[in-house]
């Protein structure tokens, strides 16, 4: 089944919009309660030593990725970064849930209210959305390359 390129572009923009909204919201939520966020990160057995730096790196990285998604030239890079960051967040949740006694939540805002299973599903959905966005852009690039190569 072929999907019209107009609908692919709409889907791509929607995916980018969702990620921009997610990352800006999450970053601001963390930065507004930065000391609390650092404490929560420090409670994680994986990041105890790096809590101070991670408290700044994570929200700044989320903002940077959101900016990449806004700039058309860097959209693909932004989607790859989104995909990778969400895979890392998802893997972190999986590891914490399955191999840790202490399960701290260092998420911000409304996302913090999700249960761990819901949070895992939420992250997996966003990983899939980033993969779809990457496939759409790569499909457009391949189509353009083939179009000019056959001329």
N, C-alpha and C positions, 0 to 999 in steps of 0.2 A: 504494500500500500504506500503510494507516494503522497507525501504531505506537501501542499503548496508552500513555496518559499516565503510567501507573505505570512503564513501561519507559523512557520519556523522562526521567522524574525520576531513575531509577537511573543512566541514562547521563550525565545532567547532573552528578550528584553524583560519579560516577566520573571524569569529565573534570576537574572542579574538584579532586578529590583528587589526580589525577596532576599537575596544575599546581602545587598547593600543595607536594607532595612535591618536584617538580622545582625550584621557585624557592627553597624553604627549603634544600634540599640544595646547590644551586648557590651561593646567597648565603653559607652557612656555609663552604663549601669555599673561596670567595674570601677571606672575612674571616679565616679561619685562617692563610692565607699571604698576607696583604694586601700586604706589600712585594714579594713575588714577582709577585703579580697586577698591581701597578702597573708593574713593570718590563716584564711581558709586554704590557700595554696600550701602554706607551711605545714598544715595538718596532713597533707598528702605524703605518704611514705616515699613517693617518687621525686618530690620537688622540695623537700624540707630545706636543703642547702641553698636552693636557688629562688626561694620565695620572693625576696626583695626585688631581684631583677625580673623575674617572671611576672610580677605584679604590673610592671610597666611594659614589658615586651608583648604580652598577649593582647592587651587592648590597642597598643600602637600598631601591631601587626593586623588586627582586625580593621582598623581605620585605613591603613595602607591598602589592604586588599579591596576594601570598599571603593577607594579612590581609583584603583586599577580598573574596577568594573564600570566606573562612570566614564572613563576615557576610552572611546571606541578603539583606538590603536592598541590599547593594553588589555582589552576585554578577555582575550584568550588566556593571557598570562594570569589575569585575575581569577578566571575560572579554574585554571590549574592550581593556583594558590588556594582558592576556596576548597577545591576537592581535597587537596593534601591536608589542609588544616582541619577540615571536618573528619577526614579519615583518622587523623591523630587524636582529635577529641573523642571520636567513637572508640578507638582502640583503648584510650585512657579509661573511658567509662567501663569498657569490657574488662580490662585488667583489674580495676578497682573493685568492681562488683564480684569478680570471681577469685581474686587472690589477695584481697586486703580485708583486715578486720575493721578498719576505720574507713568510712565512706563519706569524706567531706564533699560538699557541693560548693564549688567556687564559681558557679554560673551567676549571671546577673538577672535581676528583674523577674519577670513572669516565668522565664525558663527555669529559674530556681524552684518554682512551685511544682514542676513536673516530677512524677515519680521516676525512678531510675529506668524502668522498662520503657516508659513513655519517652524519656529523654533519649534512650538508645534508638528507638524507632524514629523519633524526630531527626536525630543526626543521620541515620541511614537514609531517610527520605532526602535530606539535603545533599548527601553524597551522590545519590542517584540523580538529583537535579543538576548538580555540577557536571556530572558525566554526560548527561543529555545536552547541556549547553556546549560542552567541548565537542561533542559529536556534530552538533549543528554547525558550529563555526568551521570545523575541519571539513565537513561535507560541502559547505559553501566554497571554501578555498579549493578543494579538489575539483569541484564543478567548474569554477572559474579557470583553473589551470588547464583542465581538459578542454574547455571551450576555446581557449586561445591556442592550445597545442594542435587542435584539429583544424584551425583556420588556415 
